Amino acid sequence: MKTFLSNALMIVLLAVGLGIWVALPWYGVLAMVVIIALWLLLTRSGRLALAATRIGLASLPQRWGASSVIVIGIAGVVGVLVAMLAMGQGFQATLESTGDDSTAIVLRGGSQAETNSVITREQVPLLETLPGVARGDNGRPLVSAEVSQVVNLTSHGDGTDVNAQFRGVGEQAWAVHDKVRIVEGRKFGAGLREIVAGRGAQKQFQGLEVGKTLTLGNQAWTVVGIFESGDAHESELWTDAQTLASTYDRSAWQSISIRTDGKQGFEAFKAAVAADPRLKLDVETTAEYYRKQGGGLNKLLKVLGTVIGAIMAVGAVFGALNTMYAAVATRAREIATLRAIGFRGVPVVTAVMLETMLLALLGGLLGGVIAWLAFNNFTVSTLGNNFSQVVFQFKVSPPLLWSGLKWALGIGLVGGLFPALRAARLPITTALRET
């Protein structure tokens, strides 16, 4: 029972230590590296540990097959972890780049997304007269009343039917959503069943080349242009709002997008909406709205990535334990000889740990490179809060790679600790008699 409790306490302490290590900022890691380096270079035990490490590394090519288990296992953990987190970061980055702090989105009071919002047509003229609303060169208020319709398109990837957002926008939409620019073809015409598609949607869905015809809502629509915006709108199809509303028998709008006179203009507009009893509407910046839309999925992907990475990390730890136990057994006479000629327990433990950490570092670097090459800027789509696909790219950022590398070193630390302690405790006479 005493041994069981001791081992359980050791496992808990290792788990807590690993969690602290993964959460440690870069300057904390740098401080630890400097301290260890100074100990290795300036103390007798440290120099002995370096000498023992060089001996161990010299024999590494003879057991590279077994050691590669550590490298490949940790590379797999890091690759999967970084890929999962890069998916969440890419999705969140796409939504956070949509909109800004001077553009307002107006929804029905209590609505969380456009799909469950209804704004009557009579309310639009009231909104246009409120303070804070910016005006274009023609003197007209920059207000775009919009209809949002989910339609089925065919995926390029597997040929299945997937949801896409078909957005009807007003004439002023091009000034309100000023990131949107036509890069191929032309804009749609008012009152015509013409479509402009986002570049992301064109990559993800079939039949969106300029000149192609789609059947949506039992009507034929012609693709006349492609636009880019660098945000979530690239996942959408755009057309004239009145035409889309008549096709799907809509008598109201889902949302109103409004360009305001900067942040102060937004605050003035929001206060005016709240003060008017005829307008039971919610107002927030487009930046905040889209940030909220991606928050839940991003948290889910982070949790899944961490859980899956942790499960794989446990497997990698056991792989490292088996490999290093085998390495210690193979080098039993060598380690015993080192101890017999004056190498004490601390240098021996440190040497085994440094060897394991080096293999873990190689695995972490390999996993990071694989994740970068395979997934950085890889385009995918996922279901957004409006039940349509949002096209985005994986973002394998330096902070994610750094996090993956810390996971790798943490796995190496745990995987090498027990074999290192066994090497230091191995009786010298027993080890020297082993063949």
Number of C-alpha atoms within 10 A of each C-alpha: 6 7 8 9 10 10 12 12 12 12 13 11 12 16 14 11 14 19 13 12 16 18 13 14 12 13 9 12 14 12 11 12 12 12 11 13 12 12 15 19 14 11 11 12 19 20 15 22 27 19 17 24 20 15 15 19 16 10 11 15 11 10 13 11 11 18 22 17 18 30 27 20 24 35 28 24 28 32 26 22 29 31 27 23 26 29 26 25 23 24 28 24 20 24 25 22 17 21 25 18 16 23 26 30 23 26 25 22 14 11 14 16 17 21 17 13 19 18 23 12 12 9 16 16 11 13 19 19 11 17 18 23 24 22 19 13 8 7 8 12 21 25 29 25 24 25 30 23 23 17 16 17 22 16 19 14 11 7 11 11 13 18 21 26 23 23 21 24 25 20 15 19 21 16 17 25 20 11 16 18 16 17 13 16 15 16 21 18 13 14 13 14 19 23 29 27 27 29 25 26 27 23 18 23 22 16 16 25 20 18 14 13 17 18 11 15 13 9 10 11 18 19 25 22 23 26 26 18 20 19 22 25 27 24 28 24 26 27 27 25 23 20 19 25 19 11 14 13 9 15 13 17 25 23 24 24 25 31 30 26 18 16 16 13 19 25 19 17 24 21 15 16 20 14 11 12 9 10 17 16 20 17 22 17 24 24 19 17 21 22 19 17 18 20 15 13 18 20 15 12 18 19 15 15 21 18 13 15 22 16 12 18 24 15 16 26 22 16 21 30 23 18 23 26 19 16 19 20 18 14 16 22 20 17 24 23 16 18 19 13 8 10 19 15 19 15 25 28 23 24 24 28 25 23 21 29 22 16 23 33 23 21 28 32 22 20 29 29 16 19 23 22 12 14 20 18 16 16 16 18 17 15 14 18 18 19 16 21 22 27 28 28 21 25 25 25 15 11 11 19 25 18 20 28 26 23 27 32 24 25 29 30 20 23 27 27 19 17 25 24 17 16 26 23 13 18 13 18 12 11 18 15 10 10 7
